[in-house]
Amino acid sequence: MSVLLDVKNLKVDLPTERGTLHAVRGIDFQVRRGEMLCLVGESGCGKSMTSLALMGLLPRKAQCSADHIRFDGMELNGMSEKQLRQLRGKRMSMIFQEPMTSLNPAYTLGNQLCEAMLQQPGVTRAEARERALYLLHRTGITNAEDRLRQYPHQLSGGLRQRVMIAMSLMCNPDLIIADEPTTALDVTIQAQILRMIRELQQEFGTAVIFITHDLGVVSRIADRVAVMYAGQVVETTDVGSLFAQPRHPYTRGLLNCIPVRGKTPPGSRLQAIPGVVPSLVGQVSGCAFRNRCALADSVCESDPPMVQQGSAAAPHAARCHKLDVPVFPASAMEVAA
């Protein structure tokens, strides 16, 4: 598959009272046409800031820079707001985490679904309405015609998120960014939404950047995975390799924290990665994970390189000085109190 999105050295800085917050610190990744890339990491690691930077929706005071952000051959970095508006909705779209704050409470669902499509030349209101009805039906919403006349508050959280998914597909975009779209939903609805997103992605051939902190979600839907920590991508590979042969100590620690049915005794204490995420305000240097890693020594005080491993067909890269250590020692983990 050819590369649809190529991001090189993306940085996002935010001014705060205590100094500059380096939310995203020089990340690189690619998204191929028609693939599902999961961007995974704990809260505050820069996942959402990355998505907003790609869509040109960062806060006004944020400072964004990159060597390049190429989307289908076009350079997004430095585009005007008018040029970005022509791409958003038509070529790139986004599913936000909380649909109630993303949908406008003053407009019907029909108006909001059809709005982006009606901005395209030659599209009639009847065509936009027909597309909206098809996508509502395709996303599992019954009585689609009645739903078009309803307002967001009249729907449940699960239905609102289905509407957001339908809205993201209205103009048949090449890329969809889904920012933790199932976090606010219960487990049963979450499973339905995840299965639907995967099916629609494969049906329409759309590339998806799926942002999550849940490795269980990653295992079910991802083609490739980029693991983020403290504003950096620390590991990237295909989903099978990530679970079978994680390279970075942080990735290994995350996987060790997952309870395994049949292996984790009922009632036993869960494992945890010791320590806390370092502050990204002010000067940041060296490996950001070194204060939580049992493998760390003096060499980790310098910035680790992104080391490419694996084959050309199945590349596997990790940002660590200690990739030659085959097993993450038990002493690096502690039992959560």
Disulfide bonds with the S-S distance in Angstrom:
none
